[in-house]
Protein backbone atom coordinates (compact mmCIF):
# COMPACT_ATOMS: atom_id res chain seq x y z
CA UNK A 1 0.00 0.00 0.00
CA UNK A 2 1.42 3.41 -0.95
CA UNK A 3 1.63 6.22 1.61
CA UNK A 4 -1.20 8.08 -0.16
CA UNK A 5 -3.43 5.00 -0.13
CA UNK A 6 -2.73 4.56 3.57
CA UNK A 7 -3.55 8.21 4.29
CA UNK A 8 -6.70 8.07 2.17
CA UNK A 9 -7.97 4.96 3.94
CA UNK A 10 -7.34 6.48 7.37
CA UNK A 11 -8.95 9.82 6.46
CA UNK A 12 -11.88 8.18 4.67
CA UNK A 13 -12.92 6.78 8.05
CA UNK A 14 -13.24 10.25 9.59
CA UNK A 15 -16.93 11.15 10.01
CA UNK A 16 -16.44 14.80 8.92
CA UNK A 17 -15.03 13.84 5.49
CA UNK A 18 -16.69 12.46 2.36
CA UNK A 19 -15.09 11.33 -0.90
CA UNK A 20 -15.54 12.46 -4.46
CA UNK A 21 -13.59 13.52 -7.53
CA UNK A 22 -11.10 16.36 -7.10
CA UNK A 23 -12.41 19.62 -8.57
CA UNK A 24 -9.11 20.09 -10.42
CA UNK A 25 -9.90 17.00 -12.44
CA UNK A 26 -7.04 14.82 -11.20
CA UNK A 27 -7.46 12.27 -8.43
CA UNK A 28 -9.81 11.89 -5.52
CA UNK A 29 -10.86 14.45 -2.95
CA UNK A 30 -11.98 14.37 0.63
CA UNK A 31 -14.28 17.19 1.57
CA UNK A 32 -16.06 18.62 4.57
CA UNK A 33 -19.62 19.90 4.39
CA UNK A 34 -18.22 23.29 3.39
CA UNK A 35 -15.08 22.75 1.30
CA UNK A 36 -12.73 20.32 -0.39
CA UNK A 37 -9.97 19.64 2.09
CA UNK A 38 -7.59 17.16 0.44
CA UNK A 39 -6.79 16.17 -3.16
CA UNK A 40 -4.97 12.86 -3.67
CA UNK A 41 -3.22 13.32 -7.02
CA UNK A 42 -0.81 10.38 -7.08
CA UNK A 43 0.66 7.64 -4.91
CA UNK A 44 2.78 10.27 -3.15
CA UNK A 45 1.48 13.78 -3.79
CA UNK A 46 -1.42 15.34 -1.93
CA UNK A 47 -2.72 18.90 -1.89
CA UNK A 48 -4.23 20.16 1.35
CA UNK A 49 -6.56 23.14 1.46
CA UNK A 50 -5.82 25.42 4.39
CA UNK A 51 -7.21 28.87 5.03
CA UNK A 52 -4.98 31.89 4.51
CA UNK A 53 -5.00 32.49 8.26
CA UNK A 54 -3.86 28.92 8.99
CA UNK A 55 -1.04 29.19 6.45
CA UNK A 56 0.11 32.47 7.97
CA UNK A 57 -0.04 31.04 11.47
CA UNK A 58 1.98 27.92 10.59
CA UNK A 59 4.10 29.36 7.76
CA UNK A 60 7.47 28.81 9.40
CA UNK A 61 6.58 25.31 10.57
CA UNK A 62 5.22 24.36 7.16
CA UNK A 63 8.23 25.82 5.35
CA UNK A 64 10.58 23.93 7.65
CA UNK A 65 9.30 20.51 6.61
CA UNK A 66 10.94 18.78 3.67
CA UNK A 67 7.59 17.05 2.99
CA UNK A 68 5.73 20.32 2.35
CA UNK A 69 5.80 22.75 -0.55
CA UNK A 70 4.15 26.15 -0.40
CA UNK A 71 3.09 28.12 -3.46
CA UNK A 72 2.96 31.90 -2.84
CA UNK A 73 -0.62 33.13 -2.87
CA UNK A 74 -2.15 29.65 -2.80
CA UNK A 75 -4.35 28.39 0.03
CA UNK A 76 -3.25 24.87 -0.76
CA UNK A 77 -0.07 23.20 0.46
CA UNK A 78 1.44 20.19 -1.27
CA UNK A 79 2.46 17.30 0.95
CA UNK A 80 4.81 14.69 -0.49
CA UNK A 81 4.31 11.35 1.23
CA UNK A 82 7.44 9.21 1.38
CA UNK A 83 6.98 7.45 4.72
CA UNK A 84 4.69 6.90 7.72
CA UNK A 85 5.87 10.12 9.36
CA UNK A 86 4.63 12.08 6.33
CA UNK A 87 1.24 10.36 6.58
CA UNK A 88 1.04 11.29 10.27
CA UNK A 89 1.96 14.89 9.37
CA UNK A 90 -0.80 14.97 6.75
CA UNK A 91 -3.40 13.67 9.21
CA UNK A 92 -2.42 16.34 11.72
CA UNK A 93 -2.67 19.03 9.05
CA UNK A 94 -6.07 17.75 7.91
CA UNK A 95 -7.29 18.15 11.47
CA UNK A 96 -5.99 21.74 11.47
CA UNK A 97 -7.62 22.35 8.08
CA UNK A 98 -11.01 21.09 9.24
CA UNK A 99 -10.92 23.32 12.29
CA UNK A 100 -9.74 26.31 10.22
CA UNK A 101 -12.51 25.85 7.66
CA UNK A 102 -15.16 25.62 10.38
CA UNK A 103 -13.93 28.91 11.87
CA UNK A 104 -13.40 30.63 8.50
CA UNK A 105 -15.33 33.88 8.19
CA UNK A 106 -17.91 33.88 5.36
CA UNK A 107 -16.01 36.73 3.61
CA UNK A 108 -12.88 34.56 3.23
CA UNK A 109 -12.69 33.87 -0.50
CA UNK A 110 -12.53 30.30 -1.80
CA UNK A 111 -9.18 29.03 -3.13
CA UNK A 112 -8.23 29.64 -6.72
CA UNK A 113 -7.37 25.98 -7.22
CA UNK A 114 -5.02 23.40 -5.82
CA UNK A 115 -1.31 23.21 -6.55
CA UNK A 116 -1.50 20.22 -8.89
CA UNK A 117 1.15 20.60 -11.61
CA UNK A 118 2.46 23.82 -10.01
CA UNK A 119 4.80 22.02 -7.61
CA UNK A 120 7.62 19.57 -8.24
CA UNK A 121 8.67 17.46 -5.29
CA UNK A 122 11.75 15.29 -5.40
CA UNK A 123 11.94 12.05 -3.39
CA UNK A 124 13.86 12.23 -0.15
CA UNK A 125 14.84 9.95 2.67
CA UNK A 126 12.68 9.97 5.79
CA UNK A 127 15.40 8.54 8.01
CA UNK A 128 15.83 10.76 11.03
CA UNK A 129 13.22 13.33 9.97
CA UNK A 130 10.54 14.63 12.26
Helices and strands as residue ranges (DSSP letters): H 3-12, E 18-21, E 28-31, E 36-40, E 45-49, H 52-63, E 68-70, E 76-80, H 84-103
